[in-house]
Amino acid sequence: MLDIDQFTSLDDALTKVEEAGRGYLDVAKYGLQNKEFSELTLFFMSALSRAQGLHDAIAREMRNTNPHSVFPLLRAYAETSIMVLYVNDHPAYVRALQSRPQGKHGPRRKSLQAIISYSGKRFAGMKGVYSDLSEIGHFGSVGMWSSMSPDLANEGTFSWTSYPRWRDERTALIAAAQTLELAEATQGLLREFADSHTRRVRKGS
């Protein structure tokens, strides 16, 4: 369950999201101390930059009250996180990510659903979270109603605007809590990846 009680206000939530993104610089410094580069070092650098960019974009769009950007970005953020987990456990898979698949030749890529299912071994709730993010990102039932706010004082009525806004403050707080959880998970996974693949020094060096 997401903890939205950690926030004293919406502005507090937005500030915490912005602050959490600054942790990626420390992760980069931690993971890139070894000057010997490999395919896995390049993957680490690419995944970290992608996660940082997505986090910063989410923080910006939250300030812009734009859930139609925030939730698809959260889905991409989650995809990045679980890919780090998968490549950490299956380092040879990095070769399948380096170039576009060429027919039957070359390394085969896993389906996204397979990667999500694998992540369930570590993050039990990821499948459900990703399903919800996809439902809004693909304009499903959540996306259909996300721009309409029910008027609780007048049953059967609602408000709507053509410009993006949060359906209600609770929705914004949920997005903030999801972002913080993803930031913690992704930065932790990147550190684990660094411990396994980028901070090693060859014997005799």
PyMOL commands that set and color helices and strands:
alter all, ss='L'
color gray80, all
select helices_A, chain A and resi 10-20+23-31+39-63+67-89+91-97+112-119+126-137+141-145+169-198
alter helices_A, ss='H'
color red, helices_A
select strands_A, chain A and resi 148-150+158-160
alter strands_A, ss='S'
color yellow, strands_A
deselect
rebuild
show_as cartoon
